Amino acid sequence: MSDQIESAAALMVRDYLILAFLVSLGALQISVSISGIRGLWLLPRRNLTRAFGILLIILGLGYYLLCPLWIEGPWSAGSVIDGTSENRAWGTASVDEISGARNLNDIHGGMAGTAYAVFFVLSAVLATFFAAAIGTINNRLFPSPSRSEGDAWSEAITQRVPEPTGDGLDALKNTDTLTTLKSSLRNLRDTGANDIRNQLQSAHRWSIPSLIGRMWRN
């Protein structure tokens, strides 16, 4: 029985690592395709990267949930019906019991909550490094074809700021304090509402509903 529990534990760890890695990598591809950070793209085009990210998430979930149908483990057909993990037999699962196949107690070879957290973080880090390595190769083989497909952060950094001309105090030399105060209040009144609206729109742009909407529109 001890060997069977150890085998079940190794099987669960392997399958969960695959799940977490693929889902993390897929979510990363979707997010960087929206933000335009080409250094983490696995494919050279934005839409392909986004579609590939969705595919990775589907593959990860599909593998983890459906692989008991063809991989032998502690979920043999007919041994999951009672909803417990005490008397599980070794084998492949049946279709009608697939929802309970992964419901395995940690004392019978399942994973504890701490293990889930540790392995998820590990998989997410590995997915990021993997994307960075492939993205570096991708950028060398397929340079950014246009600014619209480029790295949003690089574009923002490389934009030149106009050089100031003249003395910065020239505007104050012929203006008294009262006039300057009136002008400042007028500018605050005229631009304050627009600034608040722009900030709210910027914050909403990165909200989850907005990201999902832009993802499907693009």
Biotite code that builds the C-alpha atoms (Angstrom):
import biotite.structure as struc

atoms = struc.array([
    struc.Atom([0.000, 0.000, 0.000], chain_id="A", res_id=1, res_name="MET", atom_name="CA", element="C"),
    struc.Atom([2.892, 2.347, 0.774], chain_id="A", res_id=2, res_name="SER", atom_name="CA", element="C"),
    struc.Atom([4.346, 1.906, -2.733], chain_id="A", res_id=3, res_name="ASP", atom_name="CA", element="C"),
    struc.Atom([0.957, 2.655, -4.245], chain_id="A", res_id=4, res_name="GLN", atom_name="CA", element="C"),
    struc.Atom([0.630, 5.878, -2.219], chain_id="A", res_id=5, res_name="ILE", atom_name="CA", element="C"),
    struc.Atom([4.121, 6.987, -3.254], chain_id="A", res_id=6, res_name="GLU", atom_name="CA", element="C"),
    struc.Atom([3.331, 6.266, -6.891], chain_id="A", res_id=7, res_name="SER", atom_name="CA", element="C"),
    struc.Atom([0.073, 8.213, -6.624], chain_id="A", res_id=8, res_name="ALA", atom_name="CA", element="C"),
    struc.Atom([1.898, 11.171, -5.054], chain_id="A", res_id=9, res_name="ALA", atom_name="CA", element="C"),
    struc.Atom([4.508, 11.251, -7.830], chain_id="A", res_id=10, res_name="ALA", atom_name="CA", element="C"),
    struc.Atom([1.752, 11.049, -10.433], chain_id="A", res_id=11, res_name="LEU", atom_name="CA", element="C"),
    struc.Atom([-0.192, 13.928, -8.885], chain_id="A", res_id=12, res_name="MET", atom_name="CA", element="C"),
    struc.Atom([2.911, 16.130, -8.630], chain_id="A", res_id=13, res_name="VAL", atom_name="CA", element="C"),
    struc.Atom([3.854, 15.489, -12.249], chain_id="A", res_id=14, res_name="ARG", atom_name="CA", element="C"),
    struc.Atom([0.371, 16.186, -13.578], chain_id="A", res_id=15, res_name="ASP", atom_name="CA", element="C"),
    struc.Atom([-0.096, 19.319, -11.478], chain_id="A", res_id=16, res_name="TYR", atom_name="CA", element="C"),
    struc.Atom([3.270, 20.714, -12.580], chain_id="A", res_id=17, res_name="LEU", atom_name="CA", element="C"),
    struc.Atom([2.251, 20.241, -16.207], chain_id="A", res_id=18, res_name="ILE", atom_name="CA", element="C"),
    struc.Atom([-1.109, 21.901, -15.529], chain_id="A", res_id=19, res_name="LEU", atom_name="CA", element="C"),
    struc.Atom([0.355, 24.893, -13.672], chain_id="A", res_id=20, res_name="ALA", atom_name="CA", element="C"),
    struc.Atom([3.156, 25.393, -16.204], chain_id="A", res_id=21, res_name="PHE", atom_name="CA", element="C"),
    struc.Atom([0.866, 25.370, -19.240], chain_id="A", res_id=22, res_name="LEU", atom_name="CA", element="C"),
    struc.Atom([-1.797, 27.569, -17.624], chain_id="A", res_id=23, res_name="VAL", atom_name="CA", element="C"),
    struc.Atom([0.799, 30.062, -16.346], chain_id="A", res_id=24, res_name="SER", atom_name="CA", element="C"),
    struc.Atom([2.498, 30.196, -19.733], chain_id="A", res_id=25, res_name="LEU", atom_name="CA", element="C"),
    struc.Atom([-0.837, 30.632, -21.489], chain_id="A", res_id=26, res_name="GLY", atom_name="CA", element="C"),
    struc.Atom([-1.972, 33.424, -19.176], chain_id="A", res_id=27, res_name="ALA", atom_name="CA", element="C"),
    struc.Atom([1.401, 35.125, -19.625], chain_id="A", res_id=28, res_name="LEU", atom_name="CA", element="C"),
    struc.Atom([1.092, 34.982, -23.417], chain_id="A", res_id=29, res_name="GLN", atom_name="CA", element="C"),
    struc.Atom([-2.367, 36.527, -23.321], chain_id="A", res_id=30, res_name="ILE", atom_name="CA", element="C"),
    struc.Atom([-1.253, 39.367, -21.042], chain_id="A", res_id=31, res_name="SER", atom_name="CA", element="C"),
    struc.Atom([1.953, 40.210, -22.942], chain_id="A", res_id=32, res_name="VAL", atom_name="CA", element="C"),
    struc.Atom([0.134, 40.095, -26.274], chain_id="A", res_id=33, res_name="SER", atom_name="CA", element="C"),
    struc.Atom([-2.203, 42.780, -24.933], chain_id="A", res_id=34, res_name="ILE", atom_name="CA", element="C"),
    struc.Atom([0.543, 44.929, -23.392], chain_id="A", res_id=35, res_name="SER", atom_name="CA", element="C"),
    struc.Atom([2.887, 44.491, -26.375], chain_id="A", res_id=36, res_name="GLY", atom_name="CA", element="C"),
    struc.Atom([5.928, 43.191, -24.459], chain_id="A", res_id=37, res_name="ILE", atom_name="CA", element="C"),
    struc.Atom([7.476, 41.264, -27.362], chain_id="A", res_id=38, res_name="ARG", atom_name="CA", element="C"),
    struc.Atom([10.360, 39.971, -25.245], chain_id="A", res_id=39, res_name="GLY", atom_name="CA", element="C"),
    struc.Atom([8.008, 37.357, -23.774], chain_id="A", res_id=40, res_name="LEU", atom_name="CA", element="C"),
    struc.Atom([6.123, 36.388, -26.951], chain_id="A", res_id=41, res_name="TRP", atom_name="CA", element="C"),
    struc.Atom([6.477, 32.754, -27.995], chain_id="A", res_id=42, res_name="LEU", atom_name="CA", element="C"),
    struc.Atom([5.298, 33.551, -31.537], chain_id="A", res_id=43, res_name="LEU", atom_name="CA", element="C"),
    struc.Atom([6.199, 36.501, -33.789], chain_id="A", res_id=44, res_name="PRO", atom_name="CA", element="C"),
    struc.Atom([2.695, 37.934, -34.183], chain_id="A", res_id=45, res_name="ARG", atom_name="CA", element="C"),
    struc.Atom([0.351, 39.437, -31.590], chain_id="A", res_id=46, res_name="ARG", atom_name="CA", element="C"),
    struc.Atom([-2.804, 37.556, -32.570], chain_id="A", res_id=47, res_name="ASN", atom_name="CA", element="C"),
    struc.Atom([-0.943, 34.257, -32.887], chain_id="A", res_id=48, res_name="LEU", atom_name="CA", element="C"),
    struc.Atom([0.582, 34.754, -29.453], chain_id="A", res_id=49, res_name="THR", atom_name="CA", element="C"),
    struc.Atom([-2.801, 35.469, -27.915], chain_id="A", res_id=50, res_name="ARG", atom_name="CA", element="C"),
    struc.Atom([-4.461, 32.482, -29.593], chain_id="A", res_id=51, res_name="ALA", atom_name="CA", element="C"),
    struc.Atom([-1.564, 30.262, -28.550], chain_id="A", res_id=52, res_name="PHE", atom_name="CA", element="C"),
    struc.Atom([-1.967, 31.427, -24.945], chain_id="A", res_id=53, res_name="GLY", atom_name="CA", element="C"),
    struc.Atom([-5.639, 30.448, -24.975], chain_id="A", res_id=54, res_name="ILE", atom_name="CA", element="C"),
    struc.Atom([-4.713, 27.080, -26.490], chain_id="A", res_id=55, res_name="LEU", atom_name="CA", element="C"),
    struc.Atom([-2.107, 26.457, -23.770], chain_id="A", res_id=56, res_name="LEU", atom_name="CA", element="C"),
    struc.Atom([-4.662, 27.076, -21.033], chain_id="A", res_id=57, res_name="ILE", atom_name="CA", element="C"),
    struc.Atom([-7.142, 24.708, -22.674], chain_id="A", res_id=58, res_name="ILE", atom_name="CA", element="C"),
    struc.Atom([-4.449, 22.051, -23.139], chain_id="A", res_id=59, res_name="LEU", atom_name="CA", element="C"),
    struc.Atom([-3.305, 22.317, -19.516], chain_id="A", res_id=60, res_name="GLY", atom_name="CA", element="C"),
    struc.Atom([-6.795, 21.991, -18.100], chain_id="A", res_id=61, res_name="LEU", atom_name="CA", element="C"),
    struc.Atom([-7.734, 19.272, -20.563], chain_id="A", res_id=62, res_name="GLY", atom_name="CA", element="C"),
    struc.Atom([-4.661, 17.200, -19.785], chain_id="A", res_id=63, res_name="TYR", atom_name="CA", element="C"),
    struc.Atom([-5.066, 17.438, -16.025], chain_id="A", res_id=64, res_name="TYR", atom_name="CA", element="C"),
    struc.Atom([-8.784, 16.641, -16.008], chain_id="A", res_id=65, res_name="LEU", atom_name="CA", element="C"),
    struc.Atom([-8.914, 14.027, -18.771], chain_id="A", res_id=66, res_name="LEU", atom_name="CA", element="C"),
    struc.Atom([-5.611, 12.126, -18.571], chain_id="A", res_id=67, res_name="CYS", atom_name="CA", element="C"),
    struc.Atom([-7.010, 9.640, -15.963], chain_id="A", res_id=68, res_name="PRO", atom_name="CA", element="C"),
    struc.Atom([-9.009, 8.245, -18.874], chain_id="A", res_id=69, res_name="LEU", atom_name="CA", element="C"),
    struc.Atom([-5.847, 6.831, -20.470], chain_id="A", res_id=70, res_name="TRP", atom_name="CA", element="C"),
    struc.Atom([-3.158, 6.999, -17.743], chain_id="A", res_id=71, res_name="ILE", atom_name="CA", element="C"),
    struc.Atom([-3.376, 4.455, -14.946], chain_id="A", res_id=72, res_name="GLU", atom_name="CA", element="C"),
    struc.Atom([-3.542, 5.832, -11.419], chain_id="A", res_id=73, res_name="GLY", atom_name="CA", element="C"),
    struc.Atom([-5.550, 5.639, -8.188], chain_id="A", res_id=74, res_name="PRO", atom_name="CA", element="C"),
    struc.Atom([-8.807, 6.200, -10.049], chain_id="A", res_id=75, res_name="TRP", atom_name="CA", element="C"),
    struc.Atom([-9.725, 2.870, -11.581], chain_id="A", res_id=76, res_name="SER", atom_name="CA", element="C"),
    struc.Atom([-13.227, 2.630, -13.041], chain_id="A", res_id=77, res_name="ALA", atom_name="CA", element="C"),
    struc.Atom([-15.716, 1.714, -10.348], chain_id="A", res_id=78, res_name="GLY", atom_name="CA", element="C"),
    struc.Atom([-13.476, 2.676, -7.424], chain_id="A", res_id=79, res_name="SER", atom_name="CA", element="C"),
    struc.Atom([-14.306, 6.398, -7.278], chain_id="A", res_id=80, res_name="VAL", atom_name="CA", element="C"),
    struc.Atom([-18.062, 6.084, -6.844], chain_id="A", res_id=81, res_name="ILE", atom_name="CA", element="C"),
    struc.Atom([-18.100, 6.499, -3.058], chain_id="A", res_id=82, res_name="ASP", atom_name="CA", element="C"),
    struc.Atom([-16.352, 9.880, -3.217], chain_id="A", res_id=83, res_name="GLY", atom_name="CA", element="C"),
    struc.Atom([-13.497, 8.847, -0.915], chain_id="A", res_id=84, res_name="THR", atom_name="CA", element="C"),
    struc.Atom([-9.882, 7.935, -1.649], chain_id="A", res_id=85, res_name="SER", atom_name="CA", element="C"),
    struc.Atom([-9.482, 5.064, 0.817], chain_id="A", res_id=86, res_name="GLU", atom_name="CA", element="C"),
    struc.Atom([-10.340, 2.136, -1.430], chain_id="A", res_id=87, res_name="ASN", atom_name="CA", element="C"),
    struc.Atom([-9.213, 3.435, -4.812], chain_id="A", res_id=88, res_name="ARG", atom_name="CA", element="C"),
    struc.Atom([-8.030, 0.733, -7.207], chain_id="A", res_id=89, res_name="ALA", atom_name="CA", element="C"),
    struc.Atom([-5.175, 1.288, -9.668], chain_id="A", res_id=90, res_name="TRP", atom_name="CA", element="C"),
    struc.Atom([-6.165, 1.671, -13.298], chain_id="A", res_id=91, res_name="GLY", atom_name="CA", element="C"),
    struc.Atom([-7.827, 4.092, -15.697], chain_id="A", res_id=92, res_name="THR", atom_name="CA", element="C"),
    struc.Atom([-10.955, 6.075, -14.859], chain_id="A", res_id=93, res_name="ALA", atom_name="CA", element="C"),
    struc.Atom([-14.346, 5.896, -16.510], chain_id="A", res_id=94, res_name="SER", atom_name="CA", element="C"),
    struc.Atom([-15.943, 8.904, -18.161], chain_id="A", res_id=95, res_name="VAL", atom_name="CA", element="C"),
    struc.Atom([-18.767, 9.226, -15.622], chain_id="A", res_id=96, res_name="ASP", atom_name="CA", element="C"),
    struc.Atom([-16.257, 9.238, -12.732], chain_id="A", res_id=97, res_name="GLU", atom_name="CA", element="C"),
    struc.Atom([-13.790, 11.696, -14.215], chain_id="A", res_id=98, res_name="ILE", atom_name="CA", element="C"),
    struc.Atom([-14.982, 14.550, -11.980], chain_id="A", res_id=99, res_name="SER", atom_name="CA", element="C"),
    struc.Atom([-13.920, 12.636, -8.846], chain_id="A", res_id=100, res_name="GLY", atom_name="CA", element="C"),
    struc.Atom([-10.703, 11.120, -10.193], chain_id="A", res_id=101, res_name="ALA", atom_name="CA", element="C"),
    struc.Atom([-8.541, 13.987, -8.918], chain_id="A", res_id=102, res_name="ARG", atom_name="CA", element="C"),
    struc.Atom([-10.304, 14.190, -5.551], chain_id="A", res_id=103, res_name="ASN", atom_name="CA", element="C"),
    struc.Atom([-7.503, 12.350, -3.790], chain_id="A", res_id=104, res_name="LEU", atom_name="CA", element="C"),
    struc.Atom([-6.722, 12.896, -0.113], chain_id="A", res_id=105, res_name="ASN", atom_name="CA", element="C"),
    struc.Atom([-3.135, 13.839, 0.676], chain_id="A", res_id=106, res_name="ASP", atom_name="CA", element="C"),
    struc.Atom([-2.746, 10.832, 2.989], chain_id="A", res_id=107, res_name="ILE", atom_name="CA", element="C"),
    struc.Atom([-3.565, 8.565, 0.046], chain_id="A", res_id=108, res_name="HIS", atom_name="CA", element="C"),
    struc.Atom([-1.152, 10.121, -2.423], chain_id="A", res_id=109, res_name="GLY", atom_name="CA", element="C"),
    struc.Atom([-2.816, 13.452, -3.117], chain_id="A", res_id=110, res_name="GLY", atom_name="CA", element="C"),
    struc.Atom([-1.219, 16.867, -2.623], chain_id="A", res_id=111, res_name="MET", atom_name="CA", element="C"),
    struc.Atom([-1.496, 19.078, 0.437], chain_id="A", res_id=112, res_name="ALA", atom_name="CA", element="C"),
    struc.Atom([-2.459, 22.737, 0.124], chain_id="A", res_id=113, res_name="GLY", atom_name="CA", element="C"),
    struc.Atom([1.106, 23.896, 0.808], chain_id="A", res_id=114, res_name="THR", atom_name="CA", element="C"),
    struc.Atom([2.411, 21.694, -1.993], chain_id="A", res_id=115, res_name="ALA", atom_name="CA", element="C"),
    struc.Atom([-0.105, 23.187, -4.423], chain_id="A", res_id=116, res_name="TYR", atom_name="CA", element="C"),
    struc.Atom([1.086, 26.698, -3.540], chain_id="A", res_id=117, res_name="ALA", atom_name="CA", element="C"),
    struc.Atom([4.787, 25.857, -3.831], chain_id="A", res_id=118, res_name="VAL", atom_name="CA", element="C"),
    struc.Atom([4.468, 23.998, -7.116], chain_id="A", res_id=119, res_name="PHE", atom_name="CA", element="C"),
    struc.Atom([2.266, 26.708, -8.620], chain_id="A", res_id=120, res_name="PHE", atom_name="CA", element="C"),
    struc.Atom([4.836, 29.419, -7.855], chain_id="A", res_id=121, res_name="VAL", atom_name="CA", element="C"),
    struc.Atom([7.611, 27.193, -9.203], chain_id="A", res_id=122, res_name="LEU", atom_name="CA", element="C"),
    struc.Atom([5.680, 26.543, -12.405], chain_id="A", res_id=123, res_name="SER", atom_name="CA", element="C"),
    struc.Atom([4.881, 30.239, -12.872], chain_id="A", res_id=124, res_name="ALA", atom_name="CA", element="C"),
    struc.Atom([8.557, 31.176, -12.482], chain_id="A", res_id=125, res_name="VAL", atom_name="CA", element="C"),
    struc.Atom([9.627, 28.448, -14.909], chain_id="A", res_id=126, res_name="LEU", atom_name="CA", element="C"),
    struc.Atom([6.995, 29.617, -17.396], chain_id="A", res_id=127, res_name="ALA", atom_name="CA", element="C"),
    struc.Atom([8.312, 33.188, -17.211], chain_id="A", res_id=128, res_name="THR", atom_name="CA", element="C"),
    struc.Atom([11.928, 32.136, -17.757], chain_id="A", res_id=129, res_name="PHE", atom_name="CA", element="C"),
    struc.Atom([10.864, 29.849, -20.601], chain_id="A", res_id=130, res_name="PHE", atom_name="CA", element="C"),
    struc.Atom([8.943, 32.665, -22.277], chain_id="A", res_id=131, res_name="ALA", atom_name="CA", element="C"),
    struc.Atom([11.892, 35.042, -21.837], chain_id="A", res_id=132, res_name="ALA", atom_name="CA", element="C"),
    struc.Atom([14.312, 32.542, -23.411], chain_id="A", res_id=133, res_name="ALA", atom_name="CA", element="C"),
    struc.Atom([12.047, 31.798, -26.380], chain_id="A", res_id=134, res_name="ILE", atom_name="CA", element="C"),
    struc.Atom([11.153, 35.486, -26.689], chain_id="A", res_id=135, res_name="GLY", atom_name="CA", element="C"),
    struc.Atom([14.828, 36.431, -27.010], chain_id="A", res_id=136, res_name="THR", atom_name="CA", element="C"),
    struc.Atom([15.297, 33.953, -29.838], chain_id="A", res_id=137, res_name="ILE", atom_name="CA", element="C"),
    struc.Atom([12.005, 35.071, -31.373], chain_id="A", res_id=138, res_name="ASN", atom_name="CA", element="C"),
    struc.Atom([13.075, 38.732, -31.395], chain_id="A", res_id=139, res_name="ASN", atom_name="CA", element="C"),
    struc.Atom([16.371, 37.871, -33.085], chain_id="A", res_id=140, res_name="ARG", atom_name="CA", element="C"),
    struc.Atom([14.746, 35.759, -35.778], chain_id="A", res_id=141, res_name="LEU", atom_name="CA", element="C"),
    struc.Atom([11.669, 37.962, -36.274], chain_id="A", res_id=142, res_name="PHE", atom_name="CA", element="C"),
    struc.Atom([12.410, 41.636, -35.463], chain_id="A", res_id=143, res_name="PRO", atom_name="CA", element="C"),
    struc.Atom([9.430, 43.860, -34.766], chain_id="A", res_id=144, res_name="SER", atom_name="CA", element="C"),
    struc.Atom([7.844, 44.548, -38.191], chain_id="A", res_id=145, res_name="PRO", atom_name="CA", element="C"),
    struc.Atom([6.136, 47.765, -37.150], chain_id="A", res_id=146, res_name="SER", atom_name="CA", element="C"),
    struc.Atom([5.553, 50.038, -34.215], chain_id="A", res_id=147, res_name="ARG", atom_name="CA", element="C"),
    struc.Atom([2.044, 48.595, -33.710], chain_id="A", res_id=148, res_name="SER", atom_name="CA", element="C"),
    struc.Atom([3.577, 45.171, -33.115], chain_id="A", res_id=149, res_name="GLU", atom_name="CA", element="C"),
    struc.Atom([6.432, 46.492, -31.000], chain_id="A", res_id=150, res_name="GLY", atom_name="CA", element="C"),
    struc.Atom([7.180, 46.589, -27.338], chain_id="A", res_id=151, res_name="ASP", atom_name="CA", element="C"),
    struc.Atom([4.988, 49.241, -25.693], chain_id="A", res_id=152, res_name="ALA", atom_name="CA", element="C"),
    struc.Atom([7.499, 49.772, -22.913], chain_id="A", res_id=153, res_name="TRP", atom_name="CA", element="C"),
    struc.Atom([10.435, 50.182, -25.309], chain_id="A", res_id=154, res_name="SER", atom_name="CA", element="C"),
    struc.Atom([8.465, 52.621, -27.422], chain_id="A", res_id=155, res_name="GLU", atom_name="CA", element="C"),
    struc.Atom([7.580, 54.735, -24.393], chain_id="A", res_id=156, res_name="ALA", atom_name="CA", element="C"),
    struc.Atom([11.198, 54.772, -23.234], chain_id="A", res_id=157, res_name="ILE", atom_name="CA", element="C"),
    struc.Atom([12.672, 55.656, -26.624], chain_id="A", res_id=158, res_name="THR", atom_name="CA", element="C"),
    struc.Atom([10.298, 58.549, -27.350], chain_id="A", res_id=159, res_name="GLN", atom_name="CA", element="C"),
    struc.Atom([12.325, 61.761, -27.332], chain_id="A", res_id=160, res_name="ARG", atom_name="CA", element="C"),
    struc.Atom([11.303, 64.652, -25.132], chain_id="A", res_id=161, res_name="VAL", atom_name="CA", element="C"),
    struc.Atom([11.657, 68.096, -26.792], chain_id="A", res_id=162, res_name="PRO", atom_name="CA", element="C"),
    struc.Atom([14.589, 70.121, -25.567], chain_id="A", res_id=163, res_name="GLU", atom_name="CA", element="C"),
    struc.Atom([13.525, 73.204, -23.558], chain_id="A", res_id=164, res_name="PRO", atom_name="CA", element="C"),
    struc.Atom([14.258, 76.498, -25.322], chain_id="A", res_id=165, res_name="THR", atom_name="CA", element="C"),
    struc.Atom([15.234, 79.739, -23.645], chain_id="A", res_id=166, res_name="GLY", atom_name="CA", element="C"),
    struc.Atom([15.242, 80.604, -19.982], chain_id="A", res_id=167, res_name="ASP", atom_name="CA", element="C"),
    struc.Atom([12.661, 78.711, -17.978], chain_id="A", res_id=168, res_name="GLY", atom_name="CA", element="C"),
    struc.Atom([11.986, 81.859, -15.912], chain_id="A", res_id=169, res_name="LEU", atom_name="CA", element="C"),
    struc.Atom([11.232, 84.064, -18.911], chain_id="A", res_id=170, res_name="ASP", atom_name="CA", element="C"),
    struc.Atom([7.494, 83.605, -18.465], chain_id="A", res_id=171, res_name="ALA", atom_name="CA", element="C"),
    struc.Atom([7.661, 84.904, -14.892], chain_id="A", res_id=172, res_name="LEU", atom_name="CA", element="C"),
    struc.Atom([9.752, 87.997, -15.575], chain_id="A", res_id=173, res_name="LYS", atom_name="CA", element="C"),
    struc.Atom([6.835, 89.945, -17.045], chain_id="A", res_id=174, res_name="ASN", atom_name="CA", element="C"),
    struc.Atom([4.018, 88.404, -15.013], chain_id="A", res_id=175, res_name="THR", atom_name="CA", element="C"),
    struc.Atom([2.900, 89.438, -11.526], chain_id="A", res_id=176, res_name="ASP", atom_name="CA", element="C"),
    struc.Atom([1.827, 86.981, -8.823], chain_id="A", res_id=177, res_name="THR", atom_name="CA", element="C"),
    struc.Atom([-1.900, 87.717, -9.083], chain_id="A", res_id=178, res_name="LEU", atom_name="CA", element="C"),
    struc.Atom([-1.954, 87.111, -12.833], chain_id="A", res_id=179, res_name="THR", atom_name="CA", element="C"),
    struc.Atom([-0.029, 83.846, -12.388], chain_id="A", res_id=180, res_name="THR", atom_name="CA", element="C"),
    struc.Atom([-2.480, 82.682, -9.698], chain_id="A", res_id=181, res_name="LEU", atom_name="CA", element="C"),
    struc.Atom([-5.485, 83.471, -11.908], chain_id="A", res_id=182, res_name="LYS", atom_name="CA", element="C"),
    struc.Atom([-3.912, 81.623, -14.807], chain_id="A", res_id=183, res_name="SER", atom_name="CA", element="C"),
    struc.Atom([-3.155, 78.595, -12.606], chain_id="A", res_id=184, res_name="SER", atom_name="CA", element="C"),
    struc.Atom([-6.709, 78.450, -11.262], chain_id="A", res_id=185, res_name="LEU", atom_name="CA", element="C"),
    struc.Atom([-8.102, 78.737, -14.779], chain_id="A", res_id=186, res_name="ARG", atom_name="CA", element="C"),
    struc.Atom([-5.873, 75.898, -15.999], chain_id="A", res_id=187, res_name="ASN", atom_name="CA", element="C"),
    struc.Atom([-6.878, 73.767, -13.021], chain_id="A", res_id=188, res_name="LEU", atom_name="CA", element="C"),
    struc.Atom([-10.544, 74.361, -13.763], chain_id="A", res_id=189, res_name="ARG", atom_name="CA", element="C"),
    struc.Atom([-10.147, 73.625, -17.464], chain_id="A", res_id=190, res_name="ASP", atom_name="CA", element="C"),
    struc.Atom([-7.913, 70.576, -17.196], chain_id="A", res_id=191, res_name="THR", atom_name="CA", element="C"),
    struc.Atom([-8.855, 69.075, -13.820], chain_id="A", res_id=192, res_name="GLY", atom_name="CA", element="C"),
    struc.Atom([-11.990, 67.307, -15.029], chain_id="A", res_id=193, res_name="ALA", atom_name="CA", element="C"),
    struc.Atom([-10.175, 65.950, -18.088], chain_id="A", res_id=194, res_name="ASN", atom_name="CA", element="C"),
    struc.Atom([-7.284, 64.709, -15.945], chain_id="A", res_id=195, res_name="ASP", atom_name="CA", element="C"),
    struc.Atom([-9.645, 62.888, -13.591], chain_id="A", res_id=196, res_name="ILE", atom_name="CA", element="C"),
    struc.Atom([-11.542, 61.360, -16.498], chain_id="A", res_id=197, res_name="ARG", atom_name="CA", element="C"),
    struc.Atom([-8.315, 60.257, -18.195], chain_id="A", res_id=198, res_name="ASN", atom_name="CA", element="C"),
    struc.Atom([-7.037, 58.651, -15.001], chain_id="A", res_id=199, res_name="GLN", atom_name="CA", element="C"),
    struc.Atom([-10.296, 56.766, -14.517], chain_id="A", res_id=200, res_name="LEU", atom_name="CA", element="C"),
    struc.Atom([-10.220, 55.593, -18.124], chain_id="A", res_id=201, res_name="GLN", atom_name="CA", element="C"),
    struc.Atom([-6.609, 54.489, -17.738], chain_id="A", res_id=202, res_name="SER", atom_name="CA", element="C"),
    struc.Atom([-7.446, 52.522, -14.593], chain_id="A", res_id=203, res_name="ALA", atom_name="CA", element="C"),
    struc.Atom([-10.456, 50.927, -16.273], chain_id="A", res_id=204, res_name="HIS", atom_name="CA", element="C"),
    struc.Atom([-8.332, 49.980, -19.293], chain_id="A", res_id=205, res_name="ARG", atom_name="CA", element="C"),
    struc.Atom([-6.409, 47.468, -17.166], chain_id="A", res_id=206, res_name="TRP", atom_name="CA", element="C"),
    struc.Atom([-9.434, 46.053, -15.341], chain_id="A", res_id=207, res_name="SER", atom_name="CA", element="C"),
    struc.Atom([-10.289, 42.410, -15.971], chain_id="A", res_id=208, res_name="ILE", atom_name="CA", element="C"),
    struc.Atom([-13.547, 43.095, -17.903], chain_id="A", res_id=209, res_name="PRO", atom_name="CA", element="C"),
    struc.Atom([-11.769, 45.632, -20.122], chain_id="A", res_id=210, res_name="SER", atom_name="CA", element="C"),
    struc.Atom([-8.850, 43.270, -20.802], chain_id="A", res_id=211, res_name="LEU", atom_name="CA", element="C"),
    struc.Atom([-11.222, 40.470, -21.765], chain_id="A", res_id=212, res_name="ILE", atom_name="CA", element="C"),
    struc.Atom([-13.209, 42.804, -24.018], chain_id="A", res_id=213, res_name="GLY", atom_name="CA", element="C"),
    struc.Atom([-10.094, 44.089, -25.829], chain_id="A", res_id=214, res_name="ARG", atom_name="CA", element="C"),
    struc.Atom([-8.745, 40.578, -26.173], chain_id="A", res_id=215, res_name="MET", atom_name="CA", element="C"),
    struc.Atom([-11.799, 39.413, -28.085], chain_id="A", res_id=216, res_name="TRP", atom_name="CA", element="C"),
    struc.Atom([-12.191, 42.633, -30.101], chain_id="A", res_id=217, res_name="ARG", atom_name="CA", element="C"),
    struc.Atom([-8.581, 42.385, -31.311], chain_id="A", res_id=218, res_name="ASN", atom_name="CA", element="C"),
])
